[in-house]
């Protein structure tokens, strides 16, 4: 059952993990006796910022750093990440603390999305393209402002 659940998770995010332990860590809620996915989330938080700013820069945005900062505040915030997690029904994959009987809180959903990005980053040997594909699959990028020519 666990293997099938992990396979379904991989389909949802669009990445096959070579290091299977990273899936377990990314999906483990932190608790009293465990750091859970917090270490991966710290990495994923910075990877998310990097990927969003890289896309922003490559699209030729030249209106100043305020626009980049505003974009990060809107798309790298916990509210946005939790919203995406809910749309994708990621809560079904999260290993919650056994002492709690509750819905998955938004903070845990957001942390899990960051942890997923951190796990993909490490599993792919820091391959920006693979992280980009997962972010596309999870719809974490803002709509493109770039006009095709």
Residue, then its C-alpha position, 0 to 999 in steps of 0.5 A: x500500500x505504501x509503495x502504491x501511495x508513493x507511486x501515486x504521489x510521484x504521478x501527481x508531482x511529476x517526478x520519480x524519486x531515486x532516493x526513496x527515503x526523500x519521499x518519506x521525509x518530504x511527506x512527514x509532518x514535524x512533531x514532538x519527536x521528529x523534525x519531519x520534513x522541516x529540513x527539506x522545507x528549508x531547502x525547498x523554500x530557497x529553491x522556490x525563491x530561486x526558481x520564481x526569480x529565475x523565471x521572472x528574470x528570464x521573462x525580461x521583467x525590467x520594471x525593478x526589483x519591487x516587482x520581483x519582491x511582490x511576486x515572491x510575496x504572492x507566490x512563495x507565501x504559505x497561503x498560496x502554497x497551501x492553496x495549491x496543495x489543497x487543489x492537488x489534494x496533497x493532504x492525502x499523502x502527508x504522514x500526520x502525527x499519530x497523536x492528532x486527529x485533525x485536518x491537515x493545517x495550512x501551515x503543514x500543507x505549505x511546509x510540505x510543498x516546500x519540502x517536496x521541492x527540496x526533495x526533488x532538488x536533492x534527488x535530482x542532484x540540484x537539477x534546475x530543469x527537474x525542479x522546474x518541471x515539478x513546479x510547472x506540474x504543481x502550477x506554482x508559477x505566476x501566469x506569464x506576463x510575456x507577450x509572444x512575438 
